[in-house]
Amino acid sequence: MAESAQRPPEDRARTSGATIHLENLTKRYPGNPAPAVDCVTMDIKAGELVVFVGPSGCGKTTTMKMINRLIEPTSGRIRIDGEDVTGIDPVRLRRKIGYAIQASGLFPHMTVAQNISLVPRMTGWSKRRIAERVEEMLDLVGLDPGEFHGRYPRQLSGGQQQRVGVARALAADPPVLLMDEPFGAVDPITRDHLQDELIRLQHELHKTIVFVTHDFDEAIKLGDRIAVLRERSHIAQFDTPEAILTNPADDFVSGFVGAGAALKRLNLTRVRDVGVVDFPTATIDDPLQTIFDRLRAGTTNEVLLLDRHHRPYKWLRRGDLMRAKGSLVRAGTLVHDTVTRDATLRDALEAVLIDNAGRVPVTGRRGRYEGVVDMETLMNSVHELLEEDRLDAVEHQHLLEEQRAQQVLEEQEGTTDAPEELA
């Protein structure tokens, strides 16, 4: 992959987002007396990931699609970095805004490289610049350019298709990315990993992302801020995930938070925040004696076997090696799950419990091994969160008691000061 310093000057470091301002944004459809979206006003900061969440039919997707004018607003204004985009050519606007949807939306007759290069080709990039960008985008979303460049969408898994969809949306380096339930059609494990990849990408690129989902847990995990929308996209609460979990605005928002708000806070803490430890490793190319010596010299009774791409492959115990008889093919236990540093504590805890081994490997770009997080570390973090919640509840109760006492005092003073005929 070409280094950033070797890219054309106009393609370097344009990785910051743009502000988005929605002003009285409204959409009415003929024949419907009530608007589908009614006077939405919202400010989204540059580089912020904002999640729209709400019940089906509330208008969240319609609101998002009006930002790039896939749906034309009936009235109101959309400003991106201060420019009113409601009056400019919609095709030119959409080339400046990345768009990723559920089931990827890739063109089946185009290769992965052709799909990713679509918008750069439309905007007149040179062949060399496009080739470098395709390679860079595949690497960015964790796919080997040499392996995936010439494949067709039908030759990809659902998760791989979604990664290519995100790469295509980012290919022309737009400041704004719109994502309409992009991970809704994949299995839960793949979905968790795609969410982690998006978090990692956002740490690197700082785009302004508007993300639509019906899954409140996904909103908590991904969003810098969450807009909880009622019918017609009326904003019930627009705040940080932590503020919504700890102080929902009303019963409608509380219904989205649901039971177990304290445990939902596990989605606010990342694996990178709790400490990843090293673990004895070996590779499948190491001689059995070398692995056995490493086990004997280590403080644990097992090693993590890595494949030729340095990805977690198997857990090996001493007894496994004794039964290996010169081959690792049937020895050990396959690694069933991994997490990234951007995974939440909830993801890591689920992986540890499912694996039933008290630890889970942590991986980086392209699934390469980076360390291990264990049950003890996770449970200590859970206890800290629960203790914080307990202290917050005590403080909140004290505040309520002080307010009640003040109210009673004010009522008593009001009675004392009343005229005699009213006393």
TIFIDREN-34492 format. One record per atom (N, C-alpha, C, CB): x, y, z. Coordinates in steps of 0.02 Angstrom, whole numbers, plus 50000, padded with zeros to 5 digits. Glycine has a CB too. Layout:
<atoms>
XYZ;...
</atoms>
This chain:
<atoms>
500424994050000;500005000050000;500435006250000;499535000150061;500245011249961;500635017449960;500565021050026;500405021949902;501105023850049;501085027650111;500735034250099;501805028850139;500455037250152;500085043450144;500515048950116;499805045550210;501175048850133;501615054050108;501705053550032;502275053750142;501555047650004;501645046749933;501005048149894;501875039649919;500455049449928;499835050749894;499845057749864;499245049949942;499425058949812;499385065649784;499205070749838;498875065849728;499445076949833;499325081849885;498585082849901;499615088449865;498155082449848;497455083749861;497115077949897;497095085049797;497475072249904;497175066349936;497455065050006;497295060249893;497855069650031;498175068450096;497765071350154;498875071550096;497685067150204;497455069450270;496795073150270;497975073850299;496365072050218;495715075050220;495245070250257;495445076650148;495395069450320;495035064350358;494585067350412;495515059550389;494495073850412;494055076850462;493355077650434;494335083650486;492865077650479;492175078150458;491955085250448;491735074850509;491305086050437;490995092550426;490415093450474;490775093450352;490255099550491;489665100850532;489035099850490;489685107950562;488505097550522;487855096950489;487345100650531;487645089350479;486965105050498;486435108750533;485785107550497;486605116350537;485305104550532;484635103650506;484185108850537;484365096450521;483815112450495;483395117950520;482685117050495;483675124750497;482235115450542;481515114650526;481405109850467;481205121450511;481775104450465;481745099850409;481085095950411;482345094950411;480725096150357;480045093350354;479955089450289;479515098850361;479605083850294;479425079950234;478685078150238;479865073650228;478325080250186;477615078550179;477535074450114;477165084850178;477145069150119;476985065150060;476265066550038;477085057550074;476155066949973;475475068249948;474975063049974;475465068349872;474405065549994;473875061050018;473895059650092;473915054649982;474455061650125;474505060650198;474405067450233;475195057550217;473905067850277;473795074250311;474355076250358;473135074050349;474675071250388;475215072650436;475895071750402;475165068050499;476385075950420;477055075150391;477405068850415;477485081250407;477825065850373;478225060150393;478785062350440;478515056450332;479055068250426;479565071450468;479335078650479;480285071150436;479345080750541;479035087150558;479525091850594;478425085950600;479785096750557;480165102350586;480745099950630;479705106750627;481185095850603;481765093450641;482315098650638;482015086650614;482555100650696;483115105250701;483655101950743;482905112150732;484265101650716;484795097850750;485475100350726;484725090250736;485955100650772;486645102250755;487085096150769;486895108450795;487465094050719;487935088550726;488635091250716;487775082850675;489075089750763;489755092550761;490185088950710;490075092250830;490705092350687;491185089250641;491545083550676;491695094550615;491595077750643;491945072050671;491545068150722;492565074250702;490905069550728;490475066350778;490085060550746;489985071450810;490005055050785;489575049550763;488915050050801;489925042650775;488395051850764;487735052750794;487275047050770;487435059650775;486935043950817;486485038450801;485765040650807;486625032350847;485365039250755;484645040250758;484325033550779;484355042750690;483955033550833;483615027450855;482895029150872;483985024150916;482445024650856;481745025950870;481325020150844;481515032550839;480675020150858;480245014650836;480175014550760;479555015250868;479985008850733;479875008250661;479355013350638;479645001050642;479505016550582;479035021450554;479065028350585;478355018850561;479565029550629;479585036050662;479895041450618;479975035550727;480215039450562;480495044450516;481245045150519;480195051050529;481595040650556;482315041450564;482695040450498;482575036450616;482495035450458;482835034450393;482665040050345;482635027650363;482045042350345;481845047950302;482245054150319;481095049350309;482335055550383;482725061350404;483445060750379;482725062050480;483745054850386;484435053950364;484495054750288;484705047150386;484015051850251;484055052150178;483945059250150;483535047550148;483645063450190;483575070450167;484245074150170;483055074150210;484715071650211;485365075050216;485735074750150;485795071750271;485705069050114;486015068750048;485505069249992;486425062250041;484895070850010;484345072249964;484165066249920;484515078049920;484275060149947;483955054349916;483205055049922;484215047749949;482985058349976;482295060649984;482325068249987;481955057450048;481955071549944;481955078849943;481525081550000;481715081549875;481785086150040;481375089050092;480815093450063;481795093250140;480255093550097;479705097950077;479865105050096;479035095750109;480165105850155;480365112550177;480925111850228;479765116450208;481235117350244;481785117350292;482455117950257;481765111050333;482985118050296;483655119150270;484135113750296;483905126050290;484625112050253;485175107550271;485815111250257;485145100650232;486225112250307;486875115650297;487435110850316;486905122250338;487905109950271;488495105850284;489105110450281;488565099950233;489455111050337;490005115850344;489785122850324;490605113650303;489175124550343;488915131250331;488605132250263;489465136150338;488705127650215;488425128350148;487715125450146;488885125050096;487245129450122;486565127050114;486545122450053;486065133050106;486415116050065;486455111150010;485765109649980;486765104650035;485245113050004;484575111749978;484485114649908;484055114550025;484945118849887;484875121849821;485385119749770;484895129249827;485855115249789;486375113249742;486185106749707;487055112549777;486555104949655;486415098849617;486455092749663;486905098149557;485915088749669;485925083149716;486435077749698;485235080049718;486575076749633;487065071749614;487765073849638;487065070749537;487925080149629;488575082749653;488615082249729;488685090049631;488055083449763;488035082949836;488175075849858;487345085249862;487855070849825;487935063949847;488635061249836;487435059549810;489005064149789;489695062049779;490145064549835;489945064449711;489895069249875;490275071849931;490065068749997;490195079449935;489575064249994;489315061050055;489335053550045;488595063550071;489695049950088;489705042650085;489055039750108;490285039950126;488865033950081;488225030950097;488305023450101;487685032950046;488155020550159;488195013250169;487525010850195;488775011450218;487285005250165;486625002850182;486654995550204;486145003650123;486074993050226;486024985950245;486144981550185;485334984550277;486474975850195;486634971050142;487104974050090;485994968650108;487474979150108;488034982150071;487844985950008;488514976850053;487354983549969;487164987049908;487684986949854;486994994049925;488134981949855;488654981549804;488354979449737;489204976549825;488664981849682;488454979749616;488724972749601;488684984949562;488284967849589;488514960849583;488954959549522;487924956249581;488884963549469;489274962349408;489954965749410;488884964749347;490094969449464;490744972849471;491174969249523;490634980249492;491824969349512;492284966549561;492304971049622;492994965649532;492634968649675;492714972749735;493064979349718;493124968849789;493604978949679;493974984949661;493544989749621;494604983149621;493144987249574;492714991549534;492164994749576;492394987549478;491894991049624;491394993949669;491684999749709;491114988649717;492284998649738;492595003749780;492785009949740;493205000849815;492995008949678;493245014449637;492695018449602;493725011949586;492065016549613;491515019449575;491485027049579;490855016549599;491445029849639;491385037049647;492025040749627;491205038849719;492625038349647;493225041649623;493265041949546;493835038049650;493035036649511;493045036849438;492555042049411;492875029849409;491975042649443;491475047549422;491735054749431;490825046649460;492135055649483;492375062449497;493035064049462;492465063249572;493275059349420;493845060949377;494535059649406;493805067849358;494595055349455;495255053749482;495665050049428;495195049349546;496315050649432;496765047149387;496765039649404;497475049949390;496955035449354;496965028149365;497455026249421;497165024549300;498025029649422;498515028049474;498245029749544;499175031849461;497935035549548;497665037549613;497105032949635;497405044849609;496685030749587;496135026149604;496415019449627;495675025149543;496925016849592;497215010449611;497505010749681;497765008449561;497855016149698;498135016949765;497585017449817;498585023149768;497045020949799;496495021849847;496135015349861;496005027149821;496015011349809;495695004849819;496095000449866;495595001249751;496755000249855;497194996249898;497174998949969;497914996349871;497195005449976;497175008550042;496525007150078;497285016150036;495965007550042;495305006450073;495214999150095;494755008350024;495444994450054;495394987450074;495794986050137;495624982850017;496394988850139;496804987950199;496484991250259;497504990850188;496174996950249;495865000750303;495294996750336;495595007350278;494904993150295;494344989350322;494534982150339;493764989350273;495194980650338;495424974150361;495384968550311;495054972350420;495394970150246;495384964950194;496034965250155;494774965850147;496324959550141;496954959150105;496844961150032;497264952050110;497154966750009;497044968949940;497204963549888;497454975049925;497744959849898;497934954749850;497414949149845;498584951849869;497074947749901;496584942349902;495894944449878;496534939549972;495694950649891;495004952649879;494904957249819;494734956049939;495444960049793;495404965049739;494964962749681;496104966449714;495054956649656;494704954349596;494094950149609;495164950549554;493884949349672;493294945249687;492654948949671;493304943049761;492124944949662;491454947749652;491064947049717;491084944149593;490554951349728;490174951149791;489924944149809;489594955749787;489724940149760;489454933449776;489984928949806;489174930149713;490624930749798;491174926749825;491374928949895;491764927049779;490994933549924;491154936249991;490634934050041;491194943949988;490844933650104;490364932550159;489974939050171;490734930350224;489444938550211;489054944550226;489464949950259;488474942750271;489894947950306;490314952850340;490814956150293;490684949650398;491094952150248;491574954850200;491224959650152;491914949250160;490614958050131;490234962650088;490124969350123;489564959450068;489944969050187;489834975350224;490464979450229;489554973850294;491044976250238;491674979850241;491814983250175;492254975050259;491684979750120;491794982750054;491304988550044;491704977549997;490684987750069;490204993250065;490444999550100;489534991050093;490734998550159;491005004250196;491605007250159;491215002150268;492035002850131;492615005250092;492385009450033;493044999350068;491865007149999;491595010949942;491325017849965;491045006949906;490985017850021;490705024150046;491245029150064;490265022850106;491835026650084;492385030950106;492885032450050;492745027850165;492805029349992;493335029449942;493515036449918;493135025349883;493025040749909;493155047549885;493315052349942;492565050149845;493415049650001;493605053550061;493095058950077;494285056650051;492445057150082;491935062150098;491975064250171;491235059450081;491795070350187;491795072450257;491215069450297;491765080050262;490685067450261;490075064950294;489925057950269;489465069650280;489735053550316;489555046650300;488875045150330;490095041550326;488405043050288;487735041050312;487695033450311;487175044250267;487455030550365;487425023150371;486725021150393;487965020550422;486375017650349;485675015650361;485645008350381;485245017050299;485635007050446;485625000150473;486114995650435;484914997250471;486744997550430;487204993850386;487374986850410;487834997750379;487284985450475;487484978950501;486884974650520;487934979750561;486294976550496;485684973150518;485574966350487;485104977450502;485924964850432;485794958550396;486314953150408;485754959950322;486754954150457;487274949250471;487174946050539;487974952450467;487514940450551;487424936850614;487724940950672;487764929850610;487514939450734;487724943550791;488474944150801;487424940750853;488844938650792;489574938950803;489904943350751;489884931850800;489704942450687;489974946750634;489784954050646;489724944450565;489174955050669;488934961850683;489374965250736;488204961750706;489534961650789;489964964450841;490644966550813;490064959350898;490924962150770;491584963750742;491544969650693;491864957650706;491004970150655;490914975850610;490844982350649;490314974850564;490474982050704;490414987950747;491094990050773;489934986550806;491494985150795;492174986750819;492594989950764;492524980350846;492534987350702;492904990050646;492704997250633;492794985850583;492054998750638;491825005650628;492115010250681;491055005950629;492125007950743;492415012050797;493155013350783;492325008550865;493515008150762;494225009050746;494315013950688;494545002250728;493925013250636;493965017750579;493835024950599;493485015650524;493335025850642;493165032650663;493725035750704;492515032550704;494085031650743;494675034250780;495205036750732;494965028750826;495265033550674;495765035350625;495545041150581;495945029450582;494905041250562;494685045850508;494305051950532;494255042150461;493965051450589;493585057150617;493085060050568;494065062650638;492715055750534;492175057950490;491575060150532;491975052250441;491135063850500;490485065050531;490025059550507;490205072250513;489775055550553;489375049650535;488675050250565;489725043150559;488175049350522;487485048750545;487275041550534;486995053850507;487105038150588;486995030850588;486275029450611;487515027250634;485895025850571;485205024150589;485185016850612;484725025250528;484845015650668;484755008850693;484115008450734;485365006650736;483845002450740;483275001350785;483514998150850;482744996950752;484164996550854;484464992950910;484784997850958;484994987750884;484484998651017;484735003651064;485425001751091;484255004451123;485564995151099;486224993051122;486754995051071;486244985451134;486594994451007;487064996550954;487175004050958;486794994450884;486645007750971;486695015050977;487165016951034;486005018150987;487095013551091;487515014951149;488245013551133;487305010851210;488365008051098;489045005951084;489395010751036;489054998951055;489035013150986;489345016950932;489325024450941;489025015150867;488795027050969;488665034150964;489075038551011;487955035450977;489315044150985;489555049651028;488955052951061;489975054850988;488425053851019;487785056051045;487235052051011;487675063751034;486675051351046;486105047551020;485505052251017;485955041351064;485155052150959;484525055650953;483965050550957;484485059750885;483605050551013;483025046151021;482435049750991;482895044251097;482145046750938;481625050150899;480945047150912;481785049750825;480445051550920;479745049450925;479455049250854;479335054350971;478795048550851;478445048950787;478585055650752;477685048150798;478665055350686;478815061150643;479505064050657;478285066550652;479945060050687;480625062050703;480675067650754;480985064050640;480145068450794;480205073250850;480735070650898;479505074150886;481175074950920;481735072850962;481515072351035;482325077850955;481525066251061;481355065151131;481955066851176;481135057951143;482555065051154;483165066651191;483755066051143;483265061951253;484215070851146;484805070851104;485395072151150;484765076351046;485755066651168;486275067351220;486775061651213;485965067451291;487265061651257;487755056251257;487435049751282;488375058051301;487715043951262;487435037651287;487405037351363;487845031851261;487935039651396;487945039251469;487395043551500;488625041451496;487285049551472;486765053951499;486075050851489;486805060851466;485965047651432;485315044651419;485205038551465;485255042551345;485725034651476;485665028851521;485525030951593;486295024551517;485875036051615;485825038051686;485265042951699;486475040951709;485045046651647;484535051751659;484075052351598;484865058551674;483685047151584;483225047551526;482725053351535;482835040951517;482565056651480;482165062751483;481445061551505;482165066151416;481165055751486;480465054351503;480345046851497;479975058351457;479715044951504;479535037851502;479655034751433;478805036851521;479575038751381;479705036251313;480435034151306;479515041551261;480885038351328;481605036751324;481765030951371;482035042851342;481465030851430;481575025351477;481385018751446;481185026551542;480865018751404;480655012651371;481195010051324;480025013851333;481575014451294;482135012251252;482715009751293;482365017951206;482855013051348;483395010851391;483245003951418;483505015851449;482615002851440;482404996351464;482724994651531;482584991051414;482644988351551;482904986151615;483664985251610;482574979451637;483984985451668;484704984051671;485144989551644;484844977751634;484974995851659;485375001451634;486095001051657;485075008051656;486194998451718;486884997851743;487294993151700;486884995451817;486984987451682;487354982651640;487444985351569;486984976051638;486974989451545;487054992451479;487664997051477;486424996251460;487874999451535;488465003751537;489104999951519;488535006951606;489054993251518;489624989351494;489764990951421;489484981851502;489274993551386;489364995551316;489725002251309;488704995851280;489855005551365;490195012051362;490945011451375;489885016751413;491165005651399;491875004751415;492174999851366;491965002251488;492765001451341;493094997351289;493624992851320;493405001751235;493784987551284;494314983051305;494964986851314;494404977351254;495094991651270;495724995451275;495774999451340;495785000351215;495205000451375;495205004351437;495345000251499;494545007851445;495324993551493;495374989451553;496024985451559;494784984651555;496424985551508;497064982051513;497084975451477;497234980951585;497494975051426;497594968951387;498274966051408;497564970251310;498274959651427;498894956651451;499204952251397;498764952451515;499854951051403;500194946651356;500074939451377;500964948251354;500184934951330;500054927851343;500554923851303;499314925951325;500804918151329;501274914151291;500974911951224;501494908051331;501344912951170;501104911151104;501614906851067;500934917351063;501374903351017;501804899650971;501464899950904;501924892250995;501814898050851;501514897850785;501484890650761;501894902350735;501064889550711;500984882750686;501614880250651;500384882350638;502084884750637;502714882650606;503254880950657;502964888050560;503124882350721;503624880750772;503664873150783;503454884350838;504264870550794;504324863450810;503974861850876;505074861450815;503724855750883;503384853650944;503824854551005;503164846450938;504464853151000;504904853751057;504964860951080;505594850951041;504984865551032;505014872751050;504384874751088;505094877050985;503804872551065;503174874151099;503164871051168;502574871751057;503394864851173;503404861451238;503864865151287;503624854051230;504444867251263;504914870951306;504614877551329;505584872251269;504234880751285;503914887151303;503384886051356;503594890351240;503014880651350;502514878951400;502844877551468;502104872951378;503374873751467;503714871851529;504024877851563;504254866651514;504244882751523;504574888651552;504084894151573;505074891551503;503454893551550;502964898851563;502624898051630;502454898851509;502214903051646;501854903151710;501154900151702;501794910251736;500944898751640;500294895651629;500394888651601;499864899951580;499854884751601;499904877851576;499664877251504;499514873151621;499634882851469;499434882751399;499744888451360;498674883051394;499744887651294;499974893051249;499434894151197;500664891251215;499444900151168;498984901751114;499354900651048;498724909051120;499104896051007;499414894550943;499144899450891;499284887250922;499604902650854;499424907450802;499524904350733;499834913950809;499114906450685;499204903850617;499744907850581;498534904150578;499834906550517;500384909750480;500274917250469;500464906350413;499654919550481;499504926750476;499494930050545;498834927850441;499754926550594;499804929050664;499104930050694;500194935650666;498624925850673;497954926250701;497844920550751;497424925850644;497464921650805;497324916350853;497004910350820;496874918950909;497274904350836;497044898250803;496814893050854;497604895350759;497244891150901;497074885950949;497384887451017;497314879150924;497044884951069;497324884651136;497654877751144;496784885851192;498284877751166;498654871451174;498854870551247;499274871251128;498674864851276;498904863051344;499454857851339;498304860451387;499784856751396;500344851951396;500104845051376;500664851651465;499514843151401;499254836551384;499104835851309;498614835251423;498914841451277;498794841251205;499434839451168;498524847951180;499984842251191;500624840951157;500854833651168;501164845751183;500704831051226;500894824151240;500524819351193;500744822351313;499904821351174;499494817051130;499584818851056;498764817651149;499974824151041;500024826550973;500364821650926;500394833050972;500854817850953;501224812850913;501514815850849;500764807050895;501844821550858;502194824550801;501774829050757;502484819250760;501124829950771;500704834150730;500224838250773;500304829850680;500104844450751;499644848850787;498954849050756;499924855950790;498844844950705;498214845250668;497604844050713;498214840050612;497644838950756;497074837350799;497184839350872;496934830050796;497744842450885;497904844350954;497594851050972;498674844650964;497394851851035;497154858251060;496424859651046;497564863651031;496214865751067;495524867851060;495504874151016;495194869251128;495084874050965;495034879850920;494804886050957;494554878250862;495074891750939;494834898150966;494164899750933;495364903950953;493634900150972;492964901250945;492794908550934;492454898150990;493094912950974;492924919950968;493514924350987;492304921651011;493524930350960;494024935350978;493674942050986;494594935750924;494014946751017;493754953651020;494324958351000;493494955351093;494134964450982;494644969450966;494714974151025;494464973350902;495204978551023;495284983551076;494694988351079;495934987551066;494324988951024;493744993351023;493104989851043;493664996350954;493134983351057;492544979751081;492354982351150;492684972151084;491714981751166;491474983951231;491604978451283;490724985751228;491554980451347;491614975451400;491064970151395;491604978851468;490484972251371;489944967351362;490134962151310;489294970951343;490424964451254;490644959751202;491154954851231;490944963551142;491644957651267;492184953451295;491914948551346;492724957851326;491464950851388;491174946551440;490784940751408;490714950551488;490394942251357;490014937051322;490494931951291;489564940151268;491034934451260;491514929951227;491854925451278;492044934051189;492024928151336;492354924251388;491874918851415;492604928751446;491254920751425;490764916051453;490594910551403;490124919751473;490544912351339;490394907351288;490974902451280;490244910751220;491594905151282;492184900851274;492294896551335;492804905151261;492034898651393;492074894851455;492794893251475;491684888351447;493254897851458;493964896551475;494264902251515;494364895551411;493874907351529;494124912651572;494544917951538;494514909851626;494604917751471;494984922851435;494784922751362;495744921651443;494934928351327;494784928851256;495354932751222;494094932251244;495584930551163;496104934151128;495864940951103;496374929951070;496314945751103;496184952451077;496564953151011;496384958051128;496224955550959;496534956050893;496524963150867;496184951350844;496964964550819;497004971050787;496834970550713;497704974050796;497164974550672;497034974750600;497124967850569;497504979750566;496644965850527;496644959350493;496654953450541;497224958950446;496414954450602;496354948950650;496994946850683;496064943250617;497524951050679;498174949150708;498144949550785;498734953750682;498454944650816;498454944050889;498804950050922;498794937550910;498484952750975;498784958251013;498834956951088;498394964451002;498484951851113;498504950551185;497894946651206;498564957051225;497764946551271;497204942851300;496884947151354;497434935951328;496224946851359;495874949751416;495534944051453;495354955351394;495584944251521;495334938451559;494734940351602;495884935651603;494424935151630;493814935951669;493924940251731;493554929051690;494484939351765;494624943351825;494624950751810;495294941251856;494964952751756;494974959751736;494274962351721;495434960751675;493894958351684;493224960451666;492764961151726;492914955551616;492794956351772;492354956551830;492544962351876;492394949951869;493184963951882;493384969751922;493084976151893;494154970451924;493074976551826;492784982451793;492034982651804;492944982351718;491704976951801;490984976651813;490824978951884;490704969551802;491204976651933;491094978652002;491194986152011;491564974652050;491694988951977;491814996151981;491215000051952;492454998051943;490944997751896;490365001051866;489765000651913;490204997951798;489644994851941;489074994051986;489154998352048;488994986752007;489764999052073;489885003252132;489775010652114;490605002252158;489985012652054;489855019552032;489115020852029;490175020851963;488735016052002;488005016751997;487695017252067;487705010951958;487945013152114;487675013352182;487795020152214;487995007752225;488405022752206;488565029352234;488145034852201;489305030852226;488055034252135;487635039152100;486915038952125;487645037852024;486665032952138;485985032252163;485915035252232;485775024852164;486415034052275;486405036952343;486425044652339;487015034452384;486855047252295;486905054552288;486255057452262;487485056352240;485945053852214;485305056152186;484765056152240;485095051752127;484765051052282;484265050652336;484365056352385;484315043952372;484995057852403;485125063452448;484885070052418;485875063852464;484995070852353;484775076952319;484025077652321;485025076952247;483665072152310;482935072352313;482695074152384;482635065552292;483025071252434;482835072752504;482945080052520;483215068352552;483505082852496;483645089952507;483125094352473;484345091752482;482915092352413;482415096252377;481745096052412;482345093652305;481575089952438;480935089352475;480955093552539;480795081952492;481525093352575;481595097252636;481545104752621;482265095652671;481855106852567;481815113952548;481105115952530;482285115352489;480755111252496;480065112752476;479625113352538;479805107252430;479715108852587;479315109152648;479455115652685;479475103052694;480095117652689;480285123852723;479965129852690;481055124652724;479975129952624;479675135552588;478925135952599;479825135052513;478595129952602;477875129852615;477715132352685;477605122652606;478135130452734;478035132752803;478125140252808;478505129252850;478635142852776;478755150052777;478195153852743;479425151752743;477915150952690;477355154152656;476745154452700;477195150352592;476635149152740;476055149152786;476145154352841;475955142052817;476755154952867;476895159752921;476805166852898;477615158752947;477005168252836;476975175052809;476295176952783;477475175952756;475815172252782;475155173652752;474765178552796;474745167052742;474315182452766;473875187052805;473475183152855;473395191052758;473275186552910;472925183152965;472295179752941;472765188053020;471915183052894;471295180152874;471385173752831;470905185252835;472025172752805;472165166752766;472555161752806;472535168352703;472825163852865;473255159452904;472845153952938;473655163452958;
</atoms>
